[in-house]
């Protein structure tokens, strides 16, 4: 059986991390100024009468990471929706057919609300994870009147300008202080740890191992003081990690303590159709209070995961996912890959899962936590480590580890005949990548999603970022 991943203390490496905070904060400030200059350029281009010019009578709405200003318009009016952020956004009015296309950064579209009756509506961005991150606001349609921000004396255009980096109204000194303060909290202690190895509750006479899983909603501290109602397996996000040898027989026994029916899909394992976990096609839904046994023979090396399919749009974003390992992914010891020479006597010091998510109450996170609650990885200079990326979210995430080559040795659990070296690895929803890294340079090194709004905003650092401390 493959060895359990080493559990690290969030307190390890604190002195080294503190020394790195100032330098990293300076880099973050430079990046923020770069985005501001880009916004200025785009604003000046739009002012020249291009496609982004505001239509007469349309109330401006500015989409940013991650906010939408509340807006009031008169009946028969329209919205001039502009993406002032750096990633794609859209705008939908709930309960109506009014919706924009996905707008790239700097893009605009007029949204006609002539058919929308007077009343209060919720408008939001439907890009996965964006609504849960704060892109939701009230739209009030009146029988008449001008376009103003709800509950404000100022115009919606003025509110949008205050949110726009190009307006000159941003307090860059305050932003730098917020960034530095957020980083100084790392690593922050929170309640709850995911990915803990689950031992079988019993072993049957024929050697079948029984693993007990309970679907339940619990309080989960995803960031310091940020406690959410997470949907979980066995009370943690991610759920427990299950380890098997090739040839093992296993039963995954799921008890449903939710208020809604569910099932369990063993994503990446070969199973008979009746155990594929897609209710009501392969089985009846598991009703609240009921239990179902999923049988499996681990017939090959696998890096797999488990999650629901029935009501998965609720369960998965809110925390219902876990990892499964079968056997050991080959590390190609003794081979040369690119410029990397993997020693024949290679010893992997740590094998660790990295589960990424981006939506629901869990939001942008690594292993169920958002920075500064993400746990640092601590290792000795020269150590070889094996990481496994799992994407249980709704978006692709380009994962970047500063300074160290990532040697991809397996994809979706299948060993690669030709491993390759990458600086950034784009992990799409449902994908798994197994990556071997030699930590041969001491220091504190940042590890993050390279879609920067997934790790930084005007309030500082958050989300999908952690660090590797090499001592």
N, C-alpha and C positions, 0 to 999 in steps of 0.2 A: 504493500500500500504506500502511496506517495506520502511524504512527510507533511505534517500540518504546517501552514505558514506561521512564521514566527510573529508573535504579537509584540508590538513595540509600545513603549510608554511615550505619551505625548510630551513628557518632560525631558526626554533624552535630547541632548544637543542644544539645550536652551542657550548656553553662553555663545555658541557659534552663531545661532540664529540671530541673537541680539546684535552681534557685530555686523551682520549682513543687512539689517533693516534699513540703515541710512542710505547705503549705496543703491539698494533696490528701489527705495522711495524716489530717489533722484531720477532713476530711469523711468519710473512711472510718470513723474511730472513732465519729462521731456516728451513721452508718448502723448500725454494729454494735450500739450501745446501743439503737437503735430496735428492732432485731430481738429483742434481749434482753427489752425491755419487752413486746413482743408475745407472746413465749414465756411470760412470767410470767402475763399475762392468760389465755392459753389453759390454763396449768397450773392456775390457780385455778378456772377454769370446769369443768375436767375433775374436779377434786377434789370437786365438789359432787354427784357421783353421776350425771353425765350419761353419754352413750354411750361416752365414753372411759374409764370406770371399769374397773379391772383385774378380770378374772374370777378367781374363787378357784381357786388351783392352777395358773394359767397363768404361764409364765416370761416376764417382760417382755423385749421386744427393741425397741431404739430405733434408728430409721432417721434418719440425718442426712447432710449433705453433707460428705464422702462416706464413710460408715463404717457398719459393722454389728458389734456386739460378738459374739465367739464365745460359744456357749451350749451347756449340757448340760441335758438333761431326762430324766426317767424314762420308760420305755416306757408308751405310752398317754396321754402328757401332751399339752400344747398350748402354743402361744406367744401372748402378747398383744403384737401388733405395733403400734407407734405411730410415726407419722411426726413426729419432732421437728425436721425440717428445714423449709425454706421453699419447696420445690418438690415435685412429686408423686414418690412412691416406691412400690415394692411389694416383696414378699418371696416368692421361690420356693425350694423345696428340690429340688436337682438329683437326677434319677433317681427322683423320686416325682411324684404328682399334686398334692402340697400346694403351694398358691399363694394369695396374697391378691389382692384387686383392687388397682388403682392407688389409693393413698391420698393425698388432698390434705393439705397442711400441717395438722397437728393431728389428723388422722384416725387411727382405730384399728380393728383387726379381730382377732378370735380365729382362730388357725390351728390346726385340729385335726390332731394327728399320731398319732391312735390306730391308724391302719393302717400306720404307718411302723415297720419292724422295728428292733431294736437295731443300732447300728453308727454309723459316721462318715459325714457327708454335707456337701456344700457348699451353703450358702444364699447367695442373692445377689439384688440388685435387677436386674430385666430392662429397666428404662427405658434406651433406647439411650445408651451412654456411661457409665452409672453404675457398672456392674460394673468396667469398665476403670479407672475413677477411684478405686476402692478399696472399693466396696460388695460385698464378698465375705467370708464368714467360715465357720468350721467349726461344724457342729451335731453334737453327740454325743448319741445316744439310748441310754440305759443300760437295763438290766433293771429298775432301780428307783432310788430316790434323789430328792433335791430338785433344784430348778432353780438351777444356779449357772453362772457364766461359766467356760468351760473354762480350765484352768491358773491359776485364781485362787482366793483364799481368800474373796473377797467374792461377794455375790449378784449376779445379772444385773441386778436392780433397782438395786443400788448403782452398777454400772458405767454403766447408762443415766442415772442421775441426774448422774454426774460429767460426762457428755457434754452435758447439758441446760443451756442458758443460764439457765433459770429456777431452777436449784438454788442459785445463789449461789456455786458452787465455781469458776466460771471466773475466771482471772487476767486481768482486763482490761488491766492495765498491761503484762503480757507480750504480750497480743494486739496492743496498740498498738505495742510495740517490734518485733514480728514484721512488722506491716504496714509500718511505716516502713522497716525493713531491706529488705524485699522490693522496695519501690518505689525505694530508693536504688540498687539494682542496675541499673535501667533506664537506657539500653539495654545489655543484656548481649551480648557477642559469643559466637556459637556457630558450629560448623562447618556448612557447607552453606547454599545459598541457592536457593530455588525461583523459579518464574515467569520464568526467563531465556529470552529469545527464541531460538527454534530456527530456524536457517537451513536451507534445503533441502540435502540431501546431493548432489543432482544435479537438473538440469533436462533433461527428455527433449526429443526433436526437436520434438514438438508443443507444447512449452511447459509440460507437466505438471511440477509441482514434487514432488519426493519427499522426505518427511520421515521420518527414521529414529527409531523408538521401540523401546526395550528394556525389557521388564518384568523387574524384578530386585529382590531383597531386599538392602538395604544397612544399615549402621549410620547412624542419623540422630539428630543432637543436637537434640531438640525444645525443650529448656530447658538452662540451664547445668549440665553434668555429667549430664544425663538423656539417655542414649543408648539408643535403641530399635531394634529390628529392623523397619524400615519396608519396606513393599511399594511400589515406586516405578516411575515411568517415567524412564529415563535417570538414575537415582540421586538424584533430588531430590524434595522434597515442598513445594509442588505440583510436578508434572512441568513440562517446558518449555512455554512459551507459543508458539502458532503463529499467525502473522499472514498474512492473504490479502487480495487485492482482489476485489471483486465480478467474477465472470466467470472467475476463476482455476480451473484444474484441478489437483487435488492427489492424491497417493497417500500415505496414512499406512501405512508399512511397520512392522508390529509383529513383533519377534523375542521369543520367550518364553524367558527365562532363569530362570523360576521352576521349582519342583519339582512344579507342578500345572498343569493345563490352564487356558487363559484365552481371552479375546476382547477386542474393543475396540468400544465404542459411542460414536459421534459425536453427543452429546446436543445438539440444537439445529441441526444441519445436515441438509439434505435430501439423501438418498442413495437408491440403488436398494436393493431388499429384500435382495439378496445381500451388501450391505455394511453392514447395519444392526447387526451385531455382537451378535446374541443367539443364541449357541450353545446347543443344537444345532438351533434352529428355522431360522435363516437361513444357517448354516454349520456345519461340523464344528468342535469345539473345537480351539484351537491347542495342540498337545501340547508339553511341554518340549523345547526345542531347535528347534522349527519356527518358520516365518515366514509371515505372511499380509499381503497388500496390500489395503487398503481404499481404494476409489476414490471421488472426490467432485468435483463441480463446485460452486463457491461461487456460487450463483445469486442471493443477496440479502444485504443487511447482516445480520450475525449476531454475537451475543455467546454463544458456545457453549462446551461443555466435553467432555472425553473421559474415559472410565472403563470398567472392565470390567462385563460383565453375568454372565458365567460365574464362579461363586464370588465374586460382587460383595460378599457379606456379609463376606468376608475382605479382599479387595483394597481396596475403597474406604475403609473405616474406618481401614485401616492405611497409607493414603497414596497409593493409585493414582488420581490425578486430575490433570487439567491443563486449561488454558484455550485457547480458539480465538477469534480476532477476524477478522471479514470486513468490510472497508470501514470506514466511520466512522459511528458513531451521530450523528444530527443533534443539535446543541446548542441549536437554536432561537434562534440569534443574532438580535438585533434585536427580540425579543419581550419582553413584560412578563408574568411569571408570578407571580400573587399580588402581593406588594409588591416582588418582585425584578425589576429591569430588567437584561436580558442585553444587553450592548452589541453593536451591529451589527458592530463590528470585533473581536469576541471572539477572544482567543488563549488556548487551553488550554495551561497551562505544563507540566502533568503528566497523564498518563493511566495509572491504576494499577489492577490487579486486587486484590480483597480476597476471598480464598477462606476460608470458615469451615468448620470441622470440629468434631466433638464426641465422637468415639468411637474405638474401637480403640487402638492404641499411640500414635497421634497425639493423641487426646483433645481437650480444649477448646483451640482454637488459631486463629490468624490466619495465613494463608499458611504453614502447616506449623510454626509456632513458638508456644510458650506464653510469656506474660509471665514474666520480663523480657526474653526473647529476641526479642519482637516488634519489628520495625523501626519507628522513628519516621518520619513523613513531614515533611520540612522544606521550607518555601516562603517566598516573600516576601509582605509585606503587599499585598493587592490581587490576588494571583494567583487565577486560575480553574483549578480542577482537576476532572478527570472520573474518578470512581471506578466500578468495576464490582463489585458484590457477587455472589459465587457461593456457593451452599450445597451443599457436597458431604458434609454430615453427615447425621445421623438425626433431628435436632430442628429446630424453628423457632427463629430467633434475631432478636430485635428490636434492630437496630443503631442506636446513638445516638451522634451526634457533638455534643459540647458546643458551644453557642453559635451554630453556623452552620446556616443553613437548607440542607436537602438538596433539590435540585430534581430530581425523578424524570423523566428524559427518555425512558427506554425500559424495557420489561419483557420479560424473556426474549429480549432482542435486538431486539424489535419497537419501533420509534419510536412514542411516544405522540402522538396528535393533540392531546391536552390534557394537557401536563405539569402536575405539581402539586408543591407544597412540603410537606415532611414533616419532623417533628422526630425521629421514630423510624420506621424501616422494618423491618417484620417479613418476614424472608426465610425461606421454607419450603424443605425439602429439594428440590433440583433447580432452584430458581428462580434467576434472575439479575435484578438491578436495576442500571440505569445512572444515576448520580447526578452532577449538576453542582453544584459548591460554589464560592462566592467567599470566599476567606480574607481578610476585610477587617479583622480584629481581631488585633493582635499578641499574642503570649503562647504558652504551652503549653496545649493543649486536649486533653482526654481523649476517646478514641474507643473504644467498647466495646459488648459485648452487654449489654442491660439486664435480663437474668435474672442477678441479682447473684451467685448461687452459681456462675455460670460464670466469674466474675472474682475472687471473694474467698472465702477461708475463714479459719479460726482461725489458720492459719500465715502469712497475708498475702495479697498479690495474686498471681494466676496467671491463666493461660488467655487469655480472649478480650478483651484490652485492649491498646491502644497509645496513642500520642499524636501530635498534629499540632503542630509547632513553627512558628509564624508569626513571622518575623523582621522 
